[in-house]
């Protein structure tokens, strides 16, 4: 693809950046937007489609289509969350803007801002939180009410303008913020605030907003207090209950200044109880990024057990994984072999292991053993000699696991049907 002359274009946007943006969108996959065009369909006429995006972005004539509203259940069955799914072309355009804007804002972000940033992850945030819970006795578990629905546009645009002199970036960010949601029945819902979850540009805008609304304010007002923030999800560490209450109230007032609100029921002050901190308080556990922090049994270097304040896969996360396992209907797939089942589901299970197995993996192991019961029921349906003999089917499965211990991802972790499992870690 050649880089065309741009003398007649008001904005200088590299065509190579547009191409790279499409490659990123393709790698991230994702559903179709309101035009029902899939990534594969977009790619059938890739050069024409990418040229159209480049031409409109460069000329200032790009207007985003409505964003498709998709409801997904929240963890633990606690209501639904509305995602905004842009079209493939719009995701490419948003990624172009992100590729120009991100290098300008990334260097100023706080080191304890972990969400959607290069070389940082949710597991980094969980690890940092674990260490700080050992050092500080109290935690403020912050929950911002409907963050993505209430972010004020004027403050988002002010933050963007502070970091770029590119007029076209500000122009298109404003247009994306103003793009309406399209409901399932085709109804368009106008918005006057918020940035829908699901878009390519939304995480960067949310981080930029929270950088000024929370991170820099915390550094200025409470420089000695540590925190971890993953987009709108944050944990603040305090030395005493009195300090925690004072800081919580100050944060609530600060967020109110920028148009946000702490959820009064979900924001909690938590005591990090363990063997050395034996006080009795109302809240001694909290959930952060799918991990539940609470007192747990651990081993020291000499092998002795003690109680520590540790993260492990949360109950809500296990419920969500359990629902997905049930949706596979393994017992009904008697036309498949064990190798087929491994190929079909290992990548999903390995993803769970990679994330939830990082800390206190024995809790995840205990959960994943239920996969063996599903496989045993599959064997009962597939083989007549095992019909209605689930215990015999489990023994048969255990023999398979002894011969091929790496066949299934959860077997490789240690959740095998013969009863052997690794210890807590």
C-alpha positions as CSV (number, residue, x, y, z in Angstrom):
1,X,0.0,0.0,0.0
2,X,1.5,3.3,-1.1
3,X,1.4,6.4,1.1
4,X,-0.7,8.9,-1.1
5,X,-0.1,12.6,-1.3
6,X,-2.0,14.5,1.4
7,X,-1.7,18.1,0.3
8,X,-5.5,18.2,-0.2
9,X,-6.3,16.6,3.2
10,X,-6.7,18.8,6.2
11,X,-5.4,16.1,8.6
12,X,-2.2,14.1,8.1
13,X,-3.0,10.5,8.9
14,X,-0.7,7.7,7.8
15,X,-2.3,5.0,5.7
16,X,0.1,2.5,7.3
17,X,-1.4,3.3,10.7
18,X,-4.8,2.5,9.3
19,X,-3.5,-0.8,8.0
20,X,-1.9,-1.6,11.4
21,X,-5.2,-0.6,13.1
22,X,-7.1,-3.2,11.1
23,X,-4.5,-5.9,11.9
24,X,-5.1,-5.2,15.6
25,X,-8.9,-5.2,15.3
26,X,-8.6,-8.5,13.4
27,X,-6.4,-10.1,16.1
28,X,-8.9,-9.0,18.8
29,X,-11.8,-10.6,16.9
30,X,-15.1,-9.4,18.2
31,X,-18.7,-9.4,17.0
32,X,-20.4,-7.4,14.2
33,X,-21.9,-4.0,14.9
34,X,-25.2,-2.4,13.7
35,X,-24.3,-3.1,10.0
36,X,-23.9,-6.9,10.8
37,X,-20.6,-6.9,8.9
38,X,-18.1,-9.4,10.3
39,X,-14.4,-9.0,10.2
40,X,-14.2,-11.7,7.5
41,X,-16.7,-9.8,5.4
42,X,-14.8,-6.6,5.9
43,X,-11.6,-8.2,4.8
44,X,-13.1,-9.5,1.5
45,X,-12.7,-5.9,0.2
46,X,-10.1,-4.8,2.6
47,X,-8.2,-2.2,0.6
48,X,-11.4,-0.4,-0.5
49,X,-12.7,-0.4,3.1
50,X,-9.5,0.8,4.6
51,X,-9.1,3.5,2.0
52,X,-12.6,4.7,2.7
53,X,-11.7,5.0,6.5
54,X,-8.4,6.7,5.8
55,X,-10.0,9.1,3.3
56,X,-12.8,10.2,5.7
57,X,-10.6,10.4,8.7
58,X,-8.1,12.6,6.8
59,X,-10.7,14.8,5.3
60,X,-12.6,15.4,8.6
61,X,-15.8,13.8,7.2
62,X,-15.8,10.6,9.3
63,X,-19.0,10.2,11.3
64,X,-19.3,7.1,13.4
65,X,-22.5,4.9,13.1
66,X,-24.6,4.1,16.1
67,X,-23.1,1.6,18.6
68,X,-24.9,-1.7,19.0
69,X,-26.1,-2.2,22.5
70,X,-25.6,-5.8,23.8
71,X,-26.6,-6.9,27.3
72,X,-24.3,-9.4,29.1
73,X,-25.0,-10.8,32.5
74,X,-22.8,-9.5,35.4
75,X,-20.8,-12.0,37.4
76,X,-22.8,-13.9,39.9
77,X,-26.1,-13.2,38.1
78,X,-26.3,-9.7,39.5
79,X,-28.1,-7.9,36.7
80,X,-26.8,-7.1,33.2
81,X,-24.1,-4.8,31.8
82,X,-24.6,-3.0,28.5
83,X,-21.7,-3.3,26.1
84,X,-21.5,-1.0,23.1
85,X,-20.3,-2.9,20.0
86,X,-19.1,-0.6,17.2
87,X,-18.9,-1.7,13.6
88,X,-15.7,-3.2,12.3
89,X,-14.9,-0.1,10.4
90,X,-15.6,2.1,13.4
91,X,-13.3,-0.1,15.5
92,X,-10.5,0.4,13.0
93,X,-11.1,4.2,13.0
94,X,-11.0,4.2,16.8
95,X,-7.8,2.2,16.9
96,X,-6.2,4.7,14.5
97,X,-6.9,7.5,17.0
98,X,-5.8,5.3,19.9
99,X,-2.5,4.6,18.2
100,X,-1.8,8.3,17.8
101,X,-3.0,9.4,21.3
102,X,-1.7,6.5,23.5
103,X,2.0,7.2,23.1
104,X,1.3,10.8,24.2
105,X,-0.6,9.9,27.4
106,X,1.0,6.5,28.4
107,X,4.2,8.0,29.9
108,X,2.2,10.2,32.3
109,X,0.0,7.5,33.7
110,X,0.5,6.4,37.3
111,X,2.6,3.2,37.8
112,X,-0.3,1.7,39.8
113,X,-2.8,2.2,37.0
114,X,-3.0,-1.3,35.4
115,X,-6.0,-1.4,33.2
116,X,-5.6,-1.8,29.4
117,X,-2.0,-0.6,29.4
118,X,1.1,-2.0,27.6
119,X,3.2,-4.3,29.7
120,X,0.7,-4.2,32.6
121,X,-2.0,-6.7,33.5
122,X,-4.8,-7.4,35.9
123,X,-2.5,-10.1,37.5
124,X,0.1,-7.4,38.1
125,X,-2.5,-5.5,40.0
126,X,-3.6,-8.5,42.0
127,X,0.0,-9.3,42.9
128,X,0.7,-5.7,44.1
129,X,-2.5,-5.7,46.1
130,X,-1.6,-9.0,47.8
131,X,1.8,-7.6,49.0
132,X,0.3,-4.4,50.2
133,X,-2.5,-6.2,52.1
134,X,0.3,-7.8,54.2
135,X,1.8,-4.4,55.1
136,X,-1.4,-2.4,55.7
137,X,-4.2,-3.6,57.9
138,X,-7.1,-2.0,56.1
139,X,-8.4,-1.7,52.6
140,X,-11.0,0.6,50.9
141,X,-12.7,-1.5,48.3
142,X,-14.0,1.2,45.9
143,X,-17.0,0.7,43.6
144,X,-17.9,3.6,41.3
145,X,-21.6,3.5,40.4
146,X,-22.2,3.1,36.7
147,X,-18.8,4.5,35.8
148,X,-19.0,4.0,32.0
149,X,-22.5,5.5,31.9
150,X,-21.8,8.7,33.8
151,X,-18.3,9.9,32.8
152,X,-18.7,13.6,31.9
153,X,-17.8,14.4,28.3
154,X,-16.5,17.9,29.0
155,X,-13.8,16.6,31.4
156,X,-12.8,13.8,29.0
157,X,-12.4,16.2,26.2
158,X,-10.5,18.6,28.4
159,X,-8.1,15.8,29.4
160,X,-7.6,14.8,25.7
161,X,-7.0,18.4,24.7
162,X,-4.3,18.7,27.4
163,X,-2.2,15.9,25.8
164,X,-2.6,16.6,22.0
165,X,-2.6,19.5,19.6
166,X,-4.1,17.3,16.9
167,X,-7.5,18.8,16.2
168,X,-8.7,15.7,14.4
169,X,-8.2,13.5,17.5
170,X,-10.3,15.8,19.6
171,X,-12.9,16.0,16.8
172,X,-13.4,12.3,16.5
173,X,-13.3,11.6,20.2
174,X,-16.2,14.1,20.6
175,X,-18.1,12.3,17.8
176,X,-17.5,8.9,19.3
177,X,-18.7,10.1,22.7
178,X,-21.9,11.5,21.0
179,X,-22.7,8.4,19.0
180,X,-26.1,7.0,20.0
181,X,-26.7,3.4,21.2
182,X,-28.9,1.2,19.0
183,X,-31.1,-1.2,20.9
184,X,-32.1,-4.6,19.7
185,X,-35.4,-3.3,18.3
186,X,-33.6,-0.6,16.3
187,X,-34.4,2.2,18.6
188,X,-31.7,4.9,18.9
189,X,-30.9,6.1,22.4
190,X,-29.2,9.5,22.6
191,X,-26.6,10.0,25.3
192,X,-25.2,13.1,27.0
193,X,-22.5,11.5,29.1
194,X,-20.6,8.2,29.4
195,X,-18.5,6.1,27.1
196,X,-19.8,2.7,26.2
197,X,-17.8,-0.3,27.2
198,X,-16.7,-2.4,24.2
199,X,-15.1,0.2,22.0
200,X,-11.4,0.4,21.1
201,X,-11.0,4.0,22.3
202,X,-13.1,3.8,25.5
203,X,-10.5,2.1,27.8
204,X,-7.9,4.8,26.9
205,X,-10.4,7.6,27.5
206,X,-11.5,6.1,30.8
207,X,-7.9,5.7,32.0
208,X,-7.1,9.3,31.0
209,X,-10.2,10.6,32.9
210,X,-9.4,8.6,36.0
211,X,-5.8,9.7,35.9
212,X,-6.9,13.2,36.7
213,X,-10.0,12.4,38.6
214,X,-8.3,9.9,41.0
215,X,-4.6,9.0,40.5
216,X,-3.1,12.5,40.5
217,X,-5.5,13.7,43.1
218,X,-4.5,10.7,45.4
219,X,-0.8,11.5,44.9
220,X,-1.4,15.2,45.7
221,X,-3.7,14.7,48.7
222,X,-2.5,11.4,50.2
223,X,1.0,10.8,48.9
224,X,1.8,8.1,51.5
225,X,-1.2,5.9,50.7
226,X,-0.8,3.2,48.1
227,X,-3.5,2.0,45.7
228,X,-4.1,-0.2,42.7
229,X,-6.5,0.9,40.0
230,X,-7.7,-1.2,37.0
231,X,-9.8,1.3,35.0
232,X,-12.7,2.1,37.3
233,X,-11.9,-0.7,39.8
234,X,-9.6,0.4,42.7
235,X,-8.3,-0.7,46.0
236,X,-6.8,1.7,48.6
237,X,-4.5,0.6,51.5
238,X,-4.7,2.3,54.9
239,X,-3.0,1.9,58.2
240,X,-6.0,2.2,60.4
241,X,-9.8,2.1,60.3
242,X,-10.0,5.8,61.2
243,X,-7.7,6.6,58.3
244,X,-9.7,4.4,55.9
245,X,-12.9,6.1,56.8
246,X,-11.4,9.6,56.4
247,X,-9.8,8.7,53.0
248,X,-13.0,7.0,51.8
249,X,-15.1,10.1,52.5
250,X,-12.5,12.3,50.8
251,X,-12.5,10.1,47.7
252,X,-16.3,10.3,47.6
253,X,-16.2,14.0,47.7
254,X,-13.6,14.2,45.0
255,X,-15.5,11.9,42.7
256,X,-18.6,13.9,43.2
257,X,-16.7,17.0,42.0
258,X,-16.0,15.2,38.7
259,X,-19.5,13.9,38.2
260,X,-19.1,10.4,39.7
261,X,-20.5,8.6,42.7
262,X,-19.2,5.9,45.0
263,X,-21.7,3.0,45.3
264,X,-22.8,3.3,49.0
265,X,-23.5,-0.5,49.4
266,X,-20.6,-1.9,47.4
267,X,-17.8,0.4,48.6
268,X,-16.5,-1.2,51.8
269,X,-13.8,-0.8,54.4
270,X,-12.2,-4.2,54.9
271,X,-9.9,-5.5,57.7
272,X,-7.1,-7.7,56.4
273,X,-7.4,-10.4,59.0
274,X,-4.7,-13.0,59.4
275,X,-2.7,-14.9,62.1
276,X,-1.1,-11.6,63.4
277,X,-4.2,-9.4,62.9
278,X,-6.9,-11.1,65.0
279,X,-9.4,-8.3,65.4
280,X,-13.1,-8.9,64.8
281,X,-14.7,-6.6,62.2
282,X,-17.7,-6.7,59.9
283,X,-15.8,-7.0,56.6
284,X,-12.8,-9.3,56.3
285,X,-12.9,-10.0,52.6
286,X,-13.2,-8.3,49.3
287,X,-13.1,-9.1,45.6
288,X,-10.7,-7.5,43.1
289,X,-10.4,-8.4,39.4
290,X,-12.0,-11.8,39.9
291,X,-9.9,-12.7,43.0
292,X,-11.4,-12.9,46.5
293,X,-9.0,-11.7,49.2
294,X,-9.7,-13.2,52.6
295,X,-8.0,-15.1,55.5
296,X,-6.6,-18.4,54.1
297,X,-4.5,-21.3,55.3
298,X,-0.9,-21.1,54.0
299,X,2.5,-22.8,54.6
300,X,5.7,-21.1,55.7
301,X,9.1,-22.2,54.5
302,X,9.4,-24.8,57.3
303,X,6.2,-26.4,56.3
304,X,4.1,-25.1,59.2
305,X,0.5,-23.9,58.5
306,X,-0.6,-20.4,59.4
307,X,-3.4,-18.0,58.4
308,X,-2.5,-15.3,55.8
309,X,-4.6,-12.8,53.9
310,X,-4.5,-14.1,50.4
311,X,-6.3,-13.9,47.0
312,X,-7.9,-16.9,45.3
313,X,-10.4,-17.3,42.5
314,X,-13.6,-15.7,43.6
315,X,-17.0,-17.4,44.1
316,X,-18.5,-15.3,41.3
317,X,-15.8,-16.3,38.9
318,X,-16.3,-20.0,39.7
319,X,-20.0,-19.6,39.2
320,X,-19.4,-18.0,35.8
321,X,-16.9,-20.8,34.8
322,X,-19.4,-23.4,36.0
323,X,-22.2,-21.9,33.9
324,X,-19.9,-22.1,30.8
325,X,-18.9,-25.7,31.5
326,X,-22.6,-26.6,31.8
327,X,-23.3,-24.8,28.5
328,X,-20.9,-27.2,26.7
329,X,-23.2,-30.2,27.4
330,X,-20.3,-32.6,27.4
331,X,-22.5,-35.6,28.2
332,X,-24.4,-35.1,24.9
333,X,-21.3,-35.1,22.8
334,X,-21.1,-38.9,22.5
335,X,-20.1,-38.5,18.8
336,X,-16.8,-37.0,19.9
337,X,-13.7,-38.7,21.2
338,X,-11.7,-37.6,24.3
339,X,-9.1,-36.1,22.0
340,X,-11.9,-34.1,20.2
341,X,-13.1,-32.8,23.6
342,X,-9.6,-31.8,24.6
343,X,-9.1,-29.9,21.3
344,X,-12.5,-28.1,21.7
345,X,-12.2,-26.9,25.3
346,X,-8.5,-27.0,26.3
347,X,-7.8,-23.4,25.2
348,X,-10.7,-22.0,27.3
349,X,-9.7,-24.0,30.4
350,X,-6.0,-23.1,29.9
351,X,-7.1,-19.4,29.9
352,X,-8.8,-19.9,33.3
353,X,-5.7,-21.6,34.6
354,X,-3.4,-18.9,33.3
355,X,-5.4,-16.2,35.1
356,X,-7.0,-17.8,38.2
357,X,-4.1,-20.2,38.8
358,X,-1.6,-17.5,39.5
359,X,-2.5,-17.2,43.2
360,X,-3.6,-19.9,45.6
361,X,-4.1,-22.5,42.8
362,X,-5.5,-25.2,45.1
363,X,-8.8,-23.4,45.1
364,X,-8.9,-23.5,41.3
365,X,-7.8,-27.1,41.3
366,X,-10.7,-28.0,43.6
367,X,-13.1,-26.3,41.2
368,X,-11.7,-27.8,38.0
369,X,-12.1,-31.3,39.3
370,X,-15.8,-31.1,38.5
371,X,-14.8,-31.2,34.9
372,X,-13.9,-34.9,35.5
373,X,-17.5,-35.6,36.6
374,X,-18.7,-34.1,33.3
375,X,-16.2,-36.3,31.4
376,X,-17.3,-39.4,33.3
377,X,-20.9,-38.7,32.4
378,X,-19.8,-38.3,28.8
379,X,-18.2,-41.8,29.0
380,X,-21.4,-43.3,30.5
381,X,-23.3,-42.2,27.4
382,X,-20.6,-43.1,24.9
383,X,-19.8,-46.6,26.1
384,X,-22.5,-49.2,26.9
385,X,-20.4,-51.0,29.4
386,X,-20.3,-47.8,31.5
387,X,-23.9,-46.9,31.2
388,X,-25.2,-45.7,34.6
389,X,-21.9,-46.7,36.2
390,X,-20.4,-43.3,36.9
391,X,-17.9,-44.6,39.5
392,X,-16.6,-47.1,37.0
393,X,-16.5,-44.4,34.3
394,X,-14.4,-42.3,36.7
395,X,-11.9,-45.2,37.2
396,X,-11.7,-45.6,33.4
397,X,-11.0,-41.9,33.1
398,X,-8.3,-42.1,35.8
399,X,-6.6,-44.9,33.8
400,X,-6.6,-42.6,30.7
401,X,-5.1,-39.8,32.8
402,X,-2.3,-42.0,34.0
403,X,-1.4,-43.0,30.5
404,X,-1.9,-39.5,29.0
405,X,-1.6,-37.0,31.9
406,X,-1.3,-34.0,29.5
407,X,-4.4,-34.7,27.5
408,X,-6.6,-32.1,29.3
409,X,-5.4,-28.7,30.5
410,X,-6.8,-29.3,34.0
411,X,-5.0,-32.6,34.2
412,X,-1.7,-30.9,33.5
413,X,-2.4,-28.6,36.4
414,X,-3.0,-31.5,38.7
415,X,-6.9,-31.8,38.7
416,X,-6.8,-35.4,37.6
417,X,-9.6,-38.0,38.2
418,X,-7.4,-40.3,40.2
419,X,-7.6,-38.0,43.2
420,X,-4.1,-36.6,43.1
421,X,-3.8,-32.8,43.2
422,X,-1.2,-30.2,44.0
423,X,-1.2,-28.3,47.2
424,X,-2.0,-24.7,47.9
425,X,0.2,-22.1,46.3
